[in-house]
Amino acid sequence: MKVNQLKHTIVVSLFLVILAVFLIGPLMEDEEQFDPFEEYGIIITLVSYFLRMLSLSAVPLSVTNFLGIIFFNTFPEPPTLKGSPLLAPFICFRVVTKGDFPELIKDNLRRNMETCCQAGVDNCMFEIVTDKAIHLARMPGVREIVVPDTYVTSQGSLFKARALQYCLEDGVNMLNDDDWIVHLDEETLLTKNSAIGIFNFVTEGSHHFGQGVITYGSGHVVNWVTTLIDSVRVAIDYGALRFCFKVFHKPIFNWKGSFNVSNVAAERRVNYDHGPEASIAEDCYFGILASSMGYSFGFVEGEMNEQSTFTFVDFMRQRRRWAQGIYLAWKSCPVQHQYKAGIFFLVLAIMFMPMSTVSFIMSLIFPVAASFPSKIVFGFLGAVFLFLFVFGSVKSLNVHRLGIIKYSLLCISTVLVIPLAYVLEVTAVLWAIFSNKINFDVVKKERVTGAKPYSQANPVLLA
């Protein structure tokens, strides 16, 4: 058995052990038999059962996470180039920014250019799309696009959607229909594996859109707590996201705005100009619409690195925008409900989080008997929830950089931050419910680094 397959077997075994613990314990408990309707009254009993049932909205996402982890290798072999770089389609790496953190943009541009060179991906360019001029040094393979203050889309799209749409306009767009765009956030760093994975994906050309895994603990970490909390996002990439793209070839639950690969012709047809309500989570709205138009989605091998938010307030701002944006995308996208079914369950899971807190408190004060099927379901949900946090840390953190002791302690510490994660998420959801919906918070992701000056970048890439 290969080492990577052995690691995957260990992960699956751990998952099944956690699942067994969550299932066997409750099933073996002897519950006192009583009638809750007589004990608490009709209203309290019905409310207790109703609140407990709200948790079932998380079942579809939990099932796909489970299947994605179990049936696809969680430690895949590093990808290798499958074809000649000289014959590959042209790739444009596009970063959209407000321009508030120019040094971050310049530093990451240099790093990403060097990574592409190391991976042998040469037939590409980098576009920095910004609201404020950054004044990048002129070099081959780099283009700075400043979105004019006077630019208004036909549907009144705002924020990042407005900038993305500007790039697709005639006279601004320089790409051909068979070229490809890789969307990155301003803090996103490519890895050699992701560059090769993108090359293979566009060379194969089996799908119109693709997406891969993003990790948060591989590089410099400003806030370890938010980084550990974000580990669950890494696990979901390996679980539900990978399963949906490999099996259904659709963004069932979501479509991220970073590390997504798009065919130019397909992206221009779907476009980003769908009004203010589609501008908060423009990525989610885009995924729903593209899926309804019959486009195919695939999984891209490799991983990219990003940073988690630096403060708890920024963390909640980020989650608030996601909650509002996903809800507005589901509500406003004019497509048949079958294309929004996964988003519907995601919206329910998000919006019901505060109620689940009430449910937990009521279960302590007014415990009610649980049936055998409900014990199975809720045990399964709890096991998946815990496993995703731990597994996400295992995949996100870099054992070679941290050392085995620190790495192990951080992975274990992930369990300790789960209660805080829940409190922050619930607070963010309440903030989303009771605040302005058309708002786009930009969180700080720039820090002082010891990186080489931008002028030392290696301008090897040719457009």
Summary of the structure (lengths in Angstrom):
residues: 463
radius of gyration: 23.0
end to end distance: 43.6
largest distance: 77.9
contacts: 1548
relative contact order: 0.17
helix: 56%
strand: 10%
